[in-house]
Amino acid sequence: MNLQHFFVAGINYKKTDASVRGQYAISPEQYASLLQKAALQDLKEIFILSTCNRTEIYGLAPDAGVLINLLCSETAGDSYNFLDKCYLKKGQEAVEHIFSVGAGLDSQILGDYEIVGQMKLAVKFSKERGFIGPFIERLFNTVLQSSKAIKNQTELSGGTVSVAFAAIQFIKQNIASVSNKNILLLGTGKIGKNTCKNLVDYLSTTNITIVNRTEEKAVELASQLNLKSAPYAELATQLQLADIVIVATNAEEPVIKKSELLNSSSKLLIDLSIPNNIESSAKELSHITLANVDELSKINDATLQKRMQEVPKAIAIIKKHIAEFYEWHCLRKHASALKSLKQKLHDLHQCNLFLSAFEYNPIPSVDAEYIQKVVNEMAVKMRQQHTPGCNYIEAINTYIAQPVLVN
């Protein structure tokens, strides 16, 4: 497999705001449909990472345009605007990028370790549908090893910093006393659960009502944390009762609109969704304070400063694992030649013409250990010299020159 056929194309928080990223967010249904289209284009290794901070498509393809058109065939945004805002990487640059993303170095909040779990789910989704082959599987497994080493050997993800935690800091900055405030949490996915636990742990409040489209999930989370829950049908009522509203849903359209807040009391709203699930024009109302993931990511503290100091250590770990991946890739690239050499050496050992060229008495079995040694030496030279044909001939000459046929 030619490394130059490995591409990543994506948009993230660096050049686009939440409203633009929302146009290219991929739902599970869109992901499944996209993979069906990939099969028709004979694309065999591909996966899509879609989070609140980025949408990226990784894959082996003739060129990046194939992947971009495939992605945008399922998004609200078109390929023209995507090309205007996206980054394209191939080969070594694409490999370095996926390691950086997996480490949290490319996250909107430095060291955000949640990205690893999101990548696992993205790759798993694609693998279950037959679109993860040897190259991406080995690459991603090495990314996971690198990410784990960074987690264990550095403080890049140390302290408590995440979008869910930034929401808590935003509340503290805008509301003096939370104990007497009614909090409404909409959504019980991973971010919703983490935010809910942070509310309880860091704000020391249980005055929280959980609402979710699937009511059982809201009831379950509320029971675990000793909170209240309400049916989704009562969302409008709960919205009016709440002082603080946190939305962590995955709807394609806003679930809370400006019109629903026109005559409400003063509220603080936090939208953790991509695309935005609170109508952004709600912030035009004087009695409404609204923040989304982009605004929350700007919240900085001492923890982030400490994380910055760990970046060089993380980069060193990444370089080590990238080198290991390239070594594997090089061996795989020359696998057919190495396999052919090994078979040729075995065949030579059974060839009467070859055996009769020696004065030694032939032994009945192949010296397998020596044959493997010759093959390994050839693999090293192929990695260093990139001359497989010459290395092949040299390996056979080396084998013939040795007095390996002894009694």
N, C-alpha and C positions, 0 to 999 in steps of 0.2 A: 504494500500500500504506500503510495507516494504521499509524504507528509504535506506536500503543497496542495493536496485536495481536501485538507481539513480546514473548515471555515467556522467562524463565529460572526454573526451579524446581530446587532442589538441596539437598543436605546436604553438609557438609564437617567438617573437624576441629574447628571452633570450637564446635560444640554436640554433637558425637557422637564417641564413641570408636571404635576400630578394629572392635570387635565389632558395633556398630550399622551402621557404614558397610558392613561385609561383607554385611549383609542386603540392601543395595541396589546391590551391585556388579553390573555388566553384562558378561557374557561376549560374545564375537563371535557365538555362536549365539543368545543372547538378543537381541542388538542386531538381528540379521537378522530374527528373528521379530517384534520390536517394530515394525520398519519396514513389514513386511507388514500389520500391524494398522493402522498409520498410514494406509496407502493406502486401506483400507476406510473410514476416517473422513474421507477427503478432505483430509488434512494433506499439504501439498506441500513445505514447507521445515522441516526438523527435523534435529537431530543430538544425540548423547548423548556426554558426556565422563565416563568412569569411570576413576578412578585410585585409588591407595591413600589419597589424602586427600579425595576428593570424588566424588560422582555428581551430574551436572547434566544436565538436558534443556533444550535451547534450541529454540525454534520459533515459527512464526507460527500462531496458533490463535485461536478465538473467545474463549477464556478459559484461565487457567492450569490449571483443574481437568481439562480434556481431556488436557493433557500429563502431569499427575501420574498420572491413572488409567492412561494408556497405559504410562508407565514402570513403575508398580507392578504391572501385569498380568504382568510378566516377572520380578519380583524375589521373593526369599524374604520380605522385609518387606512389610507391607500399606500402603495409602494413608493409613489413619488415623494410624499411627505416623509415617509420613513427614511428614504435615501438622504433626504436633506438633513435629518437629525441623527442618523445612526453612525455607528462605528463598524468598520469591517476589518477583520483580522484573519490571517491565514497562516498555516504552517507553524513555525516556531512561535510567532507572535500570538497565535490563537491558543497554543498550548500554555504559554506563560499567562495568558489572560484567565483561563479556566482555573489555574492554580491560585491566582490572585483573588478571584471571586470566592473560591472555596475556603480561603484563609480569612476572609472578611476584610482584606486590604482594599477592596474595591467597593465596600458597602457605604451607604450614605452615613451610617454611624460606624466609625472605624472599629473593626474587631467584632462586629455583629455575628455571633455564632449561629444564629437561626438560619442563615443562608445555607449551611451545610444540610440541614434537615430538608429544606425546600429543594435543594439539588437532588437529594436522595429520592424524594417523591417523584420529581420530574423524570429522572432516569428510570426509576421503577415502572412508571406509567408506560414509558416507551419500550422498555424491555419486555413487559408482559404482552406487548403487541408485536414483538419480534423485530424491533428496530435498534437493538443494541448488539453490535457484533464485537469481535475480538479487540479491535482498535479502541473504540470508545470505552468498552468495559475495562480494559487494562488501564487506560488513561484515567478514568474516573476513580477506579480503586486506588490508584497512586495519589490522586488528588485527596481522597479521604485519608490516606495514611499521612500525607503531608499536613492536612488540617488538624488531625489528631495530635501529631507531634508538636505543632505550634500551640495547640490548646494546653498540652501537658508540660511543655518546656519553656513557654514564655507567658507573659501577662498581657498578651494582646487582647484577650477577651476578659481580662480581670475587671473586678468591680461590677457595678450594675448600671449598664448603659444599653438601652434598646429603645425602639419606638414606643413600646409598651411602657417602659419606665419614664421616657421623656414626657409621656402623657401625664404621669403623676407630677413631674416637676412643673409642667405647664399649669396644672390645677393649683399647685402650691403658690405659684407666682401670681395667680389672678384671683384667688379666693383666700381670704384671711383665715376663716374658720370653716372647715368642711363638716364638722360633726353634726351640724343641724341642717345639712343640705341633702336633698333627695337626689340620688344618682341613678340614672337609667343606663344600662349597658345593653346594646343591641348587637347580637352576634356571639356565638359560642365556639368559633373556630380557634385555632391555636393562638392567634393574636388576641382574640377576645378573652380566652381563658387566662392568658398571661397577664393581661391588663386587669382583669377582675381580681386575680390573686394579689397583684401589686396594690390595688385600691385597698384591699383588706390589710395587707402587711405594712404599707408605708403611710397610709392615711388613717389607719386605726378606726375604720368605720365599717359597719355592716348595714348601713342605710342604703342598700343597693337593690334595685329590681332588675332582674335579667329577663330579656325577651328574645325569643328566637323563632324562626319560621317553624322549625321542628320543636314543638313544645317540650317533648320528652328530654331533649338535650338541655334546655333551660332549667327544667325541674331538677335534673341530675346535678348540674353545676351548682345551683342554688342550695341543694341539699348538702353537698360536700362542704360548702363554705358557710352554711347557716345564714343564707340570704333569702330574699323573696324572688319569686318569678311571676310572670303574667303571660297570658296567651297573646299571640301575635295580633289577634283581632282587637286587643285593647291597646295597641300601640299609640293611637291618637290620644287616648286618655292619659296614658303614662307619660307621654311627651309633655302634656300640659302641666302635670304634677311635678316634673323633674326640674331641678336647678342646674344639674350637670348632665349632659348627654354624651355618651361615647358610642360611636358606631363603628363596628368592625365586621361588616357584612361583605358579601361578594356579589352584590346585585349589579346588573348592567346599567340600571338607571337609578337616580337618587331615590332613597326610601323616605327621606325627610326633605320637604320642600319649603321654600321661602313662604309660600302662602299659608302654610300651617303654623307659622311663627309670627304672623303679622300682629296679632292681638295677645300674644303670650306675655308672661312675666319675663324678667331678665334671665338669660340663660348663657351658660358656657357650653359650647359644642366642640367636640373633638372627632374628626373624621379620620379613621385609620384605614380606610378602604381605597382600593384602586380598581376601577375608576371611582371617582368621588361618589359617595352614597348620601352625602348631605349636599343639597344644592348650594353651589358656591356663592350665589347671589344673596344668600341669607346673611352674609357678613355686612351687607349694606344696611341692615336694620340696626339702629342705634342701641337697642337693648340686647343685641346678640354679639357674643364673642365667639369666633369660629377659627379653629386651627386644623390644618391637614398635615399629612406626613412630612411634606417639605418644610413647613414651618417648625414642626417639632424637631426635625433633625438639626436645626440650628442651635438648639439648646446645648450649651457646652459646659463642662465642669472639669474638676481636677482629674477625674477618672480618665477622660479622653486624653488629657495631657500625658498621663502616665502610659497610656496605650501607645502614643506616638513614639515614645522612647523604645518600645519593643519592636518596632517595625524592622530595623536592621536584622534582628535575630530571626524574625519570621522569614525575611527574604533569603537568608542563608539556608534555612531549612528547606524552603521551596526549591532553591537551586540544586540541593542534594537530591531531592526526589525527582526533579525534572531530568537530571542526569541518569537516574536509574530507569526512568521511562524511556529515554532515548536509547539506552543500552538494550533494553528489551526490544524496542522497535527495530533497531539495527539488526539484531539477531533474527527477528521475524522476517525482515526484508530479505535476508540471505538464507532463510530456512530451507528453501528448495535446493540451493547449491550445497548447503551443509549436509542435507539428507542424501543428496546424490553422491557426495564424496564418501560418506559413511558406507553406503551400499557398494560403491566401487571398490573400496578397500576390502570389504567382505568378499566381493566377487574375485578380486585378485588372489585372495588367499585360497580360493577353490580352483584357480586356473592352473592346469597342468603345465602349460607353456611357461607361466610365471614361476611355478615351483621348480621346474627343471633347470631354471637359470641359476639356481643356487647349489652349492655343494652340500649344503646342510640337509639333513633328513627332515622332511615336513612333519609337523605335528598335526594330529587329527582335529584340533579345535582352534578357533580363531582367537588371537590375542586381543580380546575385546577392550581391555584396559588401555592398551597402547593405541588401538584404533581411535578410541575416544579422545586420547591425548592429542593425536594428530588433528582431529576435527576441531578440538577446542583451540589449538594454536592457530588454525586457519581462521576461526571466528574472530580471534583477537586481531589478526592482520587485516581482515576484511573491514573491521570497524575503523582501523587506523589508516589504511591505505586506499580503500574504496576501489580495489582492483580484483574483483572476484575471480575472473578468468585466470589471471596470473597466479593468484593464491591457490586456486584449485590444482593447477599443474605442479606448483611447488610442493603442495601437501602430498601428492602422489609420489613425487620424487623423494621426499623425505621418508615416506613409508618404505619405498623400495630399497632405499639406501641403508636401512637398518637391518641388522641380522636378527630379525624377529622369529625366523623359522628355525627353532632349535629343538633338539631332543630334550 
